[in-house]
Amino acid sequence: MDARQPVRQLGPVVIDIENITKDYVMGEEIVRALRGVSLQIRRNEYLAVMGPSGSGKSTLMNMLGCLDTPTSGRYEFNGRNVAEMDDDELAAIRNREIGFVFQTFNLLPRATSLRNVELPLIYAGMDPETRMERATQALTDVGLGDRIQHKPNELSGGQRQRVAIARALVNNPSIILADEPTGNLDSKTGEEIMALLEDLYQRNHTIILVTHERDIAAHARRTIRLRDGVVESDESTFVPQLETVAAS
Amino acid sequence: MKRFLYELEESWRIAYAQMRSNMTRSILTALGVVIGIVAVTLMGTAIGGIQVGFDKSMAVLGDDVLYVTQWPWKAVDDWWNYRDRKKIQTEYAETINRIIAATPNSNLVVAVPTSSLMRSIKYGGNEVENVFTLGTTSDFTVTSTIDCKEGRFFNEIESRSGAQVVVIGYDVADVLFPSESPIDKSVLISGHLFKVIGVNARQGTFLGLFSWDSMVAMPLAAFNKYFNLKNQLDVPGQNQGESDVRVKVKDKTKLAEAKDELTGIMRRARGLLPEKKEDFSINEQQAFKSTLDPVKNTIAIAGLFITGLSLFVGAIGIMNITFVSVKERTKEIGTRKALGARRRTILLQFLIESTALCLLGGFIGLTVAYFMCFGIGKAFPSFPIQFSFGLVIASMIVSVLTGLMSGFAPAWSASRLDPVTALRYE
């Protein structure tokens, strides 16, 4: 906690949220999941969003991932107003700007690693040759160059999450949004995945990590804590060991 | 556009993988469509067969021949106005031919008299009863296409001299001469000997419509000598024979003019005063067709409707299984949406899945129907079955449409899923 300094120069603002709220109607009741959250995320940040269940963490993640739109407030993604986009425009943003990594991997069970990684490229309308090339490259980048024809059930949990990360990377998105990426993995494999994310961060990717585990969040350079739908704290963190590793 | 093609390709791939991994389910569901397509295809084949059989029978009448008859070829309510009309005499044919010859630029070619009765025919120990026995002239071959399998039709000399020769139909020959050639054999018709000079090629019977297969033809002079129609007509309870005159038209596009000309000639032949109404009818194939067409069309529509119902049941099966598929793969839909699939993409994916199932069913159904048609054709050679390429295309289109329609509701609901809810679905 003594050396609070950014690891490197931060880029331009990617996500700019101002005072967003989200209300859900649950039967008769209105649940106010977010009660005015403001947040700026810049390129090349490594950010963790923390909070107990019910804190609005998942709701905020859905907003950040453009899976949902806020009830009120301003949300700009790379300067574009996302809050008022329709379904298909949001789909386009998700396709190009956001790489999702899920707790449960969410791979298509009957498709090979290659086909899974190709999927965002298909939705982007890319031709088969480029698709193949880029998907292979992404899989190689996460250390699965020799597993491209394997189906998810032929891979270990860690390998599956690597495929999912390759899929998140392949369209070269502005942010990688990882929701409890180690939640379904044992701690050793979890560390490997965190090391991979660290590696991606070092290669200039922007990472948003949603977690409730303190030691997972500790990998990030900045931590936001949510409680009852508002930001409780927003602080930069510094992990000396990792810096040492990165520097060497 | 390109993107649409890639999405389309992807959808086909998913559909294929989906069918393979749920083999039993897919086949059972497709079975509904298979049965529907078989039913509809067989019905279509049957309707095509009816059409062909009908056309074949109509061809016997000829589309360029006018028939002068006592009764019109249509249902009449005021039958009493026709009952007492003078009979059509075969002699009118000579009158008409004389006038045709004297008229320059006549629209008519030749008039052929025919008289017919039902008679029994014997050869050795074999006998055929109630054979349509026709007396006519050698010009008959002008008005009707007669293919002789063996021998020939009688010629003008035999016709004029009233030679005791006969041309017999395929079925008649089959019964009387099961193991030998009928040519130059003598058959007994009502106790009189006739020499067989020709056998007609098989025409096929259809729905009891007229066919050459069960008739015999002889020169009119011989017919009149032995089966005097004038006497027959007066004896109650006897086989009612009848005579008519058929007239070949030069140009079938000028049928109406030819009809007017023939009407004039017939009025002269009958000596009708200008103010008198015609006491004869002039018919053509078309009149016959227009009475039968509504019947045929009703059969076709009712048949297709009823068999269409079975296809509809198949379509409901497809719809059901697509709903199940959407439900099962809600999380996958959520993932796809998170990765950038738009509503249209998801819609397309499930539409193609249901269409692929229907196409599979349609293809199997067509194959089954084809072999069934083949079997029916072998078992009942007289039924003119018609399995056409058009039918294949039509049933494939029907399959695709069925798939699209039955898949639409589930696919639509899938495309409308909220990504957050879908992702959370377990």
Chai-1 contact restraints between the chains, C-beta under 6 A:
chainA,res_idxA,chainB,res_idxB,connection_type,confidence,min_distance_angstrom,max_distance_angstrom,comment,restraint_id
A,N62,B,V420,contact,1.0,0.0,6.0,A-B,restraint_1
A,L67,B,P419,contact,1.0,0.0,6.0,A-B,restraint_2
A,L67,B,V420,contact,1.0,0.0,6.0,A-B,restraint_3
A,D68,B,V420,contact,1.0,0.0,6.0,A-B,restraint_4
A,D87,B,R343,contact,1.0,0.0,6.0,A-B,restraint_5
A,D88,B,R342,contact,1.0,0.0,6.0,A-B,restraint_6
A,A91,B,G340,contact,1.0,0.0,6.0,A-B,restraint_7
A,A91,B,R342,contact,1.0,0.0,6.0,A-B,restraint_8
A,R94,B,A338,contact,1.0,0.0,6.0,A-B,restraint_9
A,R94,B,G340,contact,1.0,0.0,6.0,A-B,restraint_10
A,N95,B,G340,contact,1.0,0.0,6.0,A-B,restraint_11
A,F100,B,A338,contact,1.0,0.0,6.0,A-B,restraint_12
A,N106,B,T335,contact,1.0,0.0,6.0,A-B,restraint_13
A,R110,B,A17,contact,1.0,0.0,6.0,A-B,restraint_14
A,R110,B,S21,contact,1.0,0.0,6.0,A-B,restraint_15
A,L119,B,L339,contact,1.0,0.0,6.0,A-B,restraint_16
A,P120,B,L339,contact,1.0,0.0,6.0,A-B,restraint_17
A,P120,B,G340,contact,1.0,0.0,6.0,A-B,restraint_18
A,I122,B,Y6,contact,1.0,0.0,6.0,A-B,restraint_19
A,I122,B,E10,contact,1.0,0.0,6.0,A-B,restraint_20
A,Y123,B,G340,contact,1.0,0.0,6.0,A-B,restraint_21
A,Y123,B,A341,contact,1.0,0.0,6.0,A-B,restraint_22
A,G125,B,K2,contact,1.0,0.0,6.0,A-B,restraint_23
A,G125,B,R3,contact,1.0,0.0,6.0,A-B,restraint_24
